[in-house]
Amino acid sequence: MLDKNFINNCKETLMKMKNEYSQVLKRPMSHEFKTSDTLDMATSERFLKDSVTFRKRMSDLLPRINAALMRIEHGTYGVCLVTGESINPNRLKAVPWTTMSLEGKNQYERGLGY
């Protein structure tokens, strides 16, 4: 069972991520390239591609973050969906939206979970 302070810290981290990602995704992306320099254009295009990738990652993570916040509210945060065991706190610190322990993830990938 996870300590309440630990869960509150995870909740705070998740809320910060949710707010930050939501704010970034609300802002329009700039597609303007005002340069005739080929190197500047290539750099700008690379930046745009990286920005799109970053925004896609944020967009993909938001539902997972919201689900983790719901698990906190329901008292099931930190419980592996595959094994039913507690998820290691170090894993939750690294990936606070995770739903599986390392063992559960391994079982799932081998087709033994869910």
Helices and strands as residue ranges (DSSP letters): H 4-26, H 38-74, H 89-94, H 102-109
